[in-house]
């Protein structure tokens, strides 16, 4: 895998990010239905390019992480949450995911956040191991929160102080 560069997303990344989202979709990490045409735009009024860090290798987008607020409440504005995280199949196991998580933590700190949190499906062992290796701890579990592929799956809440 060529050297990976992490940067803030740009409007012209929209098509590549949307495609990456669609080709990597899986119930391992998504509770949303499988994307079907016509596809919604990747960027929205809620999440624009400024809310995404992109991993680029050889001029290609190979991953992204979305960082936002967990709620619109002012009393919760000191917290950032990872609200989306995808790595292209061919880039998995190469450090791209780790670089994106580290960049998200750094960006949350830069924004003045005091905490960063995320939610991960209980059966997504690779993601959970990565988060734990990067200092996230389990702060709560919602047992059997989702029914995916006929099985009940936990929703695991993880976080860390910044």
N, C-alpha and C positions, 0 to 999 in steps of 0.2 A: 504494500500500500504506500503510495507517495506521501510526502509530508502533508499533514493536515493543518489548515489555517482556520481559526475560529474568528468569526466576525458577526456584526449585527446584520440581520437580514435587510435586503433592499427590495423595493417594489418589484423589480424585474426577476426576483427569485420565486414569485408566486407560482408559476407553472411547475417549476422543478419541485417545489415543496409540496404542492398538491399531488403530483405524481408519486413522490416518495411516500406520502401518507397512504395513498391507495395501494401501492404495491407491497407495502409492509404491514397492511392491516391484518390483525389477528386477534382472536379472543384471548391470547396470552396477555395482551396489554390493553385491549379496548373493550368497552362495554357498549359502544355504539354499534349499530348495524353496519354490515359491510357496505362501503360506499358504492353507489350505483349512479349511472348517468341519468339526468344531467348533473354534473358535479357542482357542488357549492364552491364559491371562491375560497381559497385558502385563507386569505386575510379577510378580516371582518371589522365592523365598527368597534368591536370589543378588543380584538387582537390584531395589531398591524405589524409591519416590519420591525418597529422599535421593540416589540415584545418577544422577538425571536433571535436567538443566537444560532448561527449556521456553521456547520463544519463543511469546509470545502477542500477537495483534494483534486489536483490536476484540473482546476477550473470547474469541477462538478460538485454539486451539493450532495453530500453523503450522510447528512444528519442535521437535526435541529433540536433545540430545546426551547420551550415556551415558558417565559417567566412572567407572572402577573400577581395580582392581589387575590387572596383567597375569598374576600368579600368586598363589597363597596363601602363598608362601614369605616368611618374615620378612626374609630377606636381600635381598628385592626390594621391600620395603614403601616405599621412598623414590621409587618410580616410580608414576605414574598412566598409564592408557591410555584413549584414546577407544575405546569398545567398541560404539558405535552412534551414527549421525548421520543424521538425516532432515530434509528441508525440504519442505514442501508445494509441489506444482508451481506454484501461483499466487504463491508467495512467493519463488521462485528468482530470483536476479539482483537482489534488492532489498536485500541486505546482511544478511538474516536469518542465513544460514549463517556469515558472517564474525562476526557478533555472538555466535553460539553458540560458535564456536571460541575467540574471545577470552575469553568467559565461562568456558569449560572450563579454559583456561590459567590464568586468574586463580583459579579454584576450586582447581586443583591446587596452586598456590602457597600459597593460604590453608591448605590441608591439610598444608603442610610438605614437599611433594614436591620433589625435586631434578631430576627429569626427567619429561617427558611423551612418550608414544609413541603410535603408531597403525599400523594396517595398512590399506592401500587397494589395490584391484584396479588392476593396471597400465593397463587400458583406461579407467579413470575419470578422464579428463583434467580435467574441471571441478573435481573434488574435489582432485586432485593440485595443480592451480594455486592453489587457495585455500590449501591447507596450506603450500605453498612461500611464498606471499605473507605468511603469518602466522608465518614463521620456522622451519617444519619442514624438515628436510633428509633426503634418502634415506640410510638407514643400512644397507640391505640389500635384496636382491631374491631371491625364490625363483622362478626361472624356470618357467613352465608349471605352476604349483602347482595350478591348478584347471582343470577341463574344464567350460566354460559355453557353452551353445548350440552345441556342436560345435567350439569353439575353446579352445585352451590359453591360459590367462591368468596373467600374473605376479602374485605377491603381493608388494607393495612395503611395506617397513617404513620408517617415517619417525619422527623424533623431534627433540627439542630439549631443551637444558638450561634449567632455570628459575632 
